[in-house]
Amino acid sequence: MGTRTSFVATLLAALAAGLLFGVGLILSGMTEPAKVAAFLDLAGSWDPSLLCVMLGAIAVAAPAFRIAARRKAAITGAPMQLPRSRRIDRPLVVGSLAFGVGWGIAGYCPGPALASLSIGGAAPWLFVPAMVAGMAVFELAEWMRASVSAKSPG
Amino acid sequence: MSIDWQHFTPISSLAGGTLIGLGAALLVLFDGRIAGVSGILGGLLRAARGERAWRIAFLGGLLAAAPLWRLFAPLAPAQPVAGGAWLVAAGLLVGIGTRYGSGCTSGHGVCGVARASPRSLAATALFVAAGFATVFLLRHGG
């Protein structure tokens, strides 16, 4: 396949993947913050639906990742870019805890929040810009850290 | 704890989860990428050449899901569980936290757990635990 056709193929695959993801989020109920909050409310009236979502998603994705791990390149020729790190470090722990707190407050995580923008209602339009701002704060901090370490000798 | 049988949706949640898994499978097999929504969105803020188009395509698909859904079935806006300043604070925490922790419910929770990545298993356990604790404090903290 030529570079141009494979470029188009990567875009079409990404578009289809995003669409499947979004429809899956809506069908599973994950775009309803009350349903997510009900899963996180162990002491209240607990809705275990999110477990079914994870179970279904992992059951389908696991064999695909097993195949992907054995390949150097994807079907379109794009390089296989799987994370290699196994370290459980401070950023992973602190970041995941902060994310969990925000998730618990709003009942939104990034995927459902984005998919909700086109569902309607004001809530995702408050949540998503704040989330992007948070991501920008992270990028800025990373950039500042990199420029400081580039300047310091040794 | 009592199980909320009235709102429990095993079939549609399992079916929706299967579609999410299919999306992740498609992206890794065709594009060699992890379907982590926070990483895909956050990576757009970086000006990497040749790294934008597929991200925009994926996010476009995600945004197009609801309009497409409406062609076949009704879809009402969801009721929020938090308002105004709480939503903004939660958004900031989710934005910074997912980037600092390199993933969210999709990247760590679905893809990472499916890869049996120790990092992702730890991240998932931590953000679910933090979610449990937060909802407990907000609803039952008195």
Interface residues (C-beta under 8 A of the other chain):
Chain A: F7 A9 T10 L11 L12 A13 A14 L15 A16 A17 G18 L19 L20 F21 G22 V23 G24 L25 I26 L27 S28 G29 M30 T31 E32 P33 A34 K35 A37 A38 L40 D41 L42 A43 G44 S45 W46 D47 P48 S49 L50 C52 V53 M54 L55 G56 A57 I58 A59 V60 A61 A62 P63 A64 F65 I67 A68 A69 R71 A73 A74 I75 T76 A78 P79 M80 Q81 L82 P83 S85 R86 R87 I88 P91 L92 V93 V94 G95 S96 L97 A98 F99 G100 V101 G102 W103 G104 I105 A106 G107 Y108 C109 P110 G111 A113 L114 A115 S116 L117 S118 I119 G120 G121 A122 A123 L126 F127 V128 P129 A130 M131 V132 A133 G134 M135 A136 V137 F138 E139
Chain B: M1 S2 I3 D4 H7 F8 T9 P10 S12 S13 L14 A15 G16 G17 T18 L19 I20 G21 L22 G23 A24 A25 L26 L27 V28 L29 F30 D31 G32 R33 I34 A35 V37 S38 L41 G42 L45 R46 A53 W54 R55 A57 F58 L59 G60 G61 L62 L63 A64 A65 A66 P67 L68 W69 L75 A76 P77 A78 Q79 P80 V81 A82 G83 G84 W86 L87 V88 A89 A90 G91 L92 L93 V94 G95 I96 G97 T98 R99 Y100 G101 S102 G103 C104 T105 S106 H108 G109 V110 C111 G112 V113 A114 R115 S117 P118 R119 A122 A123 T124 L126 F127 V128 A129 A130 G131 F132 A133 T134 V135 F136 L138 R139 H140
